[in-house]
Amino acid sequence: MTHQPEGQPPSGNPKQVKAEVMSFALIGVAGLLVDMGALWVAMNPLGLDKHSAGFFSYFVAATFTWWMNRRFTFTGASRRRALHQWAKFLAANAVGGVVNLSVYNLIVWLDAPAFAVALLPWLPALWPYGAKGAGSLAGMGFNFVLSKMLVFGHKAPRA
């Protein structure tokens, strides 16, 4: 793996970048499942409202995806200062997180359309989970670029 200076745009071997994007996307799918599981826990046993539950589940899923991307996607990244890297991941992915949570909250706020509920009476129960999927897809592109550039990039060696 080539060393990427921190703050520089993704570059290098196109096959490497493609592999990183694929790994990031697969981990994103796993993160979506974690997000939905945490959403269920937050709404049911914890009794949080849909909006608070969405924030809680995003935080859990973001922590999961940081760890998985650290372990599998950006394998050449430093393993030191994990807590610092985790905080940088959350900060860098805040842009994608805002997109993710905005799409989620908008869809939850709009609620399932009445005509769809008439045809599919179970739709309101699944609506927050579909909103999670839409939010995750909306934020993924931002998160990959910012993660590669700012979190898992390498600092240039000092002369």
N, C-alpha and C positions, 0 to 999 in steps of 0.2 A: 504494500500500500504506500502510495506517495504521501509525503507530509504536506499538509495544507496549512499555510500561514493563517493564523487567526484573523478573522475579519476580511478575508479574501473570498471572492466568489468561487463556487465549485468549479474545478477544472480538472484536467488530467485525463486519464484513460476513460474513454466513453463506456467501455464494458464495466469498469469499476463503478462509475457513476450509476449506470443502469442497474447493477447488482445492488448498490446502496438504496436506490429508489425502490426496487422490488422488496428488499428486506424491510425498509421503512414502511412500505405499504402493508406488508403482511403483519408486521408488528402493530401497525395502526388498526388492522382488522381485529387482532387479539385485544388491543387496547379498547376498541369499541365494545367488545364483549365484556371486558372488565368494567367499562363505563356503564353499560346497561345493568350488569349485576350490582354494581355499587348504587345505581339509581334505584333499583328495586329495594335494596337494603335500606337506603335512605328514606324512601317513601313508605315502606311497610313497617319493618320492626322499629325503625327510628322515628317514624311518623312525621317527617319533614314535608313541607309543601313542595309542589313540583319544581318551583324555581330554586329554592334552597337545596333541594335534592340534586338538581342539575349542576349546581356549583360544587357540591360535595363530591359527586361522582366524577366530575371533570378533574378535580384535584387528585383523586385516587388513580384515575386512568393516566393522567400526565406523569405521575410518579412511576407507574408501571412501565409506560412506554420509554421514559428516560432510562430506566434500568435495562430494559431489553435492547434498546438501541445502543447503549454503552457496551453491552455484552456481545451483540451480534452484528449490528450494522456498521458502526464506526470502530472497528476492532483496533485500529492503529492509534486511537485517541489515548491520551494519558489516563491512567487508572488512579492517579493521585488526586487528593483533594475532592473526593466524591461529593461531599456536601456542597462545596462551592460549585462544582459542575452541575449538580442537581438544581441549585438556585439559579444558575445561568440558564439552564434548560427551561425552567419555569418562566423566567423573565423573557428569554428570546421567543418562546412559544406563546407569550402573552398576546401577540398580534393574532396568531392563529386561534388562540383561546378566546379572544374577544369575538372573532368571526364565528367560531364554533358556538359559543354561548349565546351570541346574538341570534343566530339562525335557530338554535334550539328554543330560546325564549319567545321568539316571534311565532314559531309554529305552535308552541304550547299555548300562547296567548290567543292565536287564531282559533284553536281547538278544531276538532274534527267537524267537517261540514255536515249540516243536518241531513242533507240528501244521502250522504255516504253512511251516516249512522242508521238511517232508515233501512238501507240495504245490508249493512254490516253492523249489527248491534254491539258486537265486541270491539269495534274500532276505538272507542274512547279509552279503553283499558290499554291498548297498544300504542296510542298516539304519542305519548312521551318517548317511547323507545324508537319510533320512526323519526321523531324530531332529533334524537341523539345521533342517529345515523346520518341524517342530512347535515347536522352541525359538524360532525367529524369529517365528512367529505369536504365541506366548505373550508375547513381550517387546515387540512393536511398539506396542501401545497406550500402555504406560508411556513408551516412548521418544518418541512424538510429543508428548505433553503436556509432558514435561520439557524436550524440545528447544525447543518453542515458548516456554515460560515462562522458562527459565533460560539457554538458550544463544543463541538467535537473536532474543530480545526486544531491545527498545531501551531504553537508559537514558533516564529522563525528563530533558528539557532543564533545565539549571541556571538558576535565576532570577538 
